[in-house]
Amino acid sequence: MTIRMGVIGLGMMGRHHARVAREVEGVELVAVADAMGDPHGVAGSLPRFESVAQLVEHGIDAAVVAVPTQFHEAVGLELAEAGVHALIEKPIAESIDAGRRLVEAFDSRGLIGAVGHIERFNPALVELRKRLENGELGQVYQIHTRRQGPFPGRIADVGVIKDLGSHDIDLTSWLAKSAYADVAAQTAFKSGRDHEDMVTISAKLENGIITNHLVNWLTPFKERMTLVTGERGAFVADTLNVDLTFFENGTFDTEWEALHNFRGVSEGTMTRFAIEKREPLKAEHEAFRDRILGKATEAVSLQQGLEVLRVCEASIESAKTGATVHLGGSGE
């Protein structure tokens, strides 16, 4: 079976989705759609339509939704109504209610809806999760992330929490295999926009792991780092360069009196792992394809995307009120 694919939204992410859709086995990119035009020349020889309705009429089995977040609900509901599977870029929607409507629309029709939380397909994090599952770190104590860089001109309708922070929220819950229980956050507005451009999030997961996220659009260099600390040491995943390093707790004694009094961990061997560096976006498309074909994959469901949005909204609420937000009744 060849899946007839369309891409809706031909901006920065849309052009990459179109490129990858052309490369995935078992998928044929048959048309694209964007009422604002095709600034990157994505369409090539393919038809470019002005609306979702025209794209659907052309005949597609699935579509990637890469439009601004505020349009995710309308486009997603139109696809669901037409019986088309959808991979929706993160976040799932601009509000919890909109996200719920999307979940209901796809689930009630037996359609596959997925959210583009691409970090689950980053080779460094895939390898890290595998090693955590194998017990190489022992008990996990803390997950800390840093995701910062310059201001992106492409984002206008959401703040840094939903645009970048959603990546860290999802990957943390995925690595820990646990939902968020308590969330506290502080935000800053330094670029003159309506939405936050800097946030620190401190949280606790349902399984007891503590976590914190440092995210901003105000740093003049790009950093994408995940640090997982546990009883046997710490893993550091650099997802920008796709590197994974393990810092092992040492077992030798120290003769330095100033350190000897500290009875905690000591510095041990550092190991940098060799990882096959496949493109995460292609792996994400393959997982979406396989989910459509009925296979179990790491494709992020709409319900999981909704849970990420709940934590994003809780972070925004906490920053506004100064109080910790207690989450309950998690989904998947």
Summary of the structure (lengths in Angstrom):
residues: 332
radius of gyration: 21.0
end to end distance: 29.4
largest distance: 76.1
contacts: 1104
relative contact order: 0.15
helix: 33%
strand: 28%
